[in-house]
Amino acid sequence: MITVTRLNGTKVTINALLIEVIEESADTVITLTTGKKLVVKEKSAELLLLNQQYIRSIGLIAAAQKSEQTEGPSA
């Protein structure tokens, strides 16, 4: 889960695994796999960093790397 800030200043915590698209124009819009959209203050680079930190914290990166090591490189 990551915490982001809506334009009105309220904080909301979202499931980072549900993020499908992050669009940055005048505002940053997060589209979730559910179809819900959130307009937030954070820039896309910050959201990517938050997402990467979350994924590391739950061990998905380590699990993927271990899987690659046991299965070998794809052809």
Residue pairs with C-beta under 8 A, 6 or more apart in sequence:
1 13
1 14
1 15
1 16
1 54
2 13
2 14
2 16
2 47
2 50
2 51
2 54
3 11
3 12
3 13
3 14
4 11
4 12
4 13
4 14
4 30
4 38
4 40
4 41
4 42
4 47
4 50
5 11
5 12
5 40
5 41
5 42
6 12
6 38
6 39
6 40
6 41
7 27
7 39
7 40
7 41
12 38
14 30
14 32
14 38
15 32
16 50
16 51
16 54
16 55
18 32
18 33
18 34
19 30
19 31
19 32
19 33
19 47
19 51
20 31
20 32
20 33
21 30
21 31
22 28
22 29
22 30
22 31
22 44
22 47
22 48
23 29
23 31
23 44
24 43
24 44
27 39
27 40
28 39
28 40
28 41
28 42
28 43
28 44
28 47
29 37
29 38
29 39
29 40
30 37
30 38
30 40
30 47
31 37
32 38
40 47
42 50
55 61
56 62
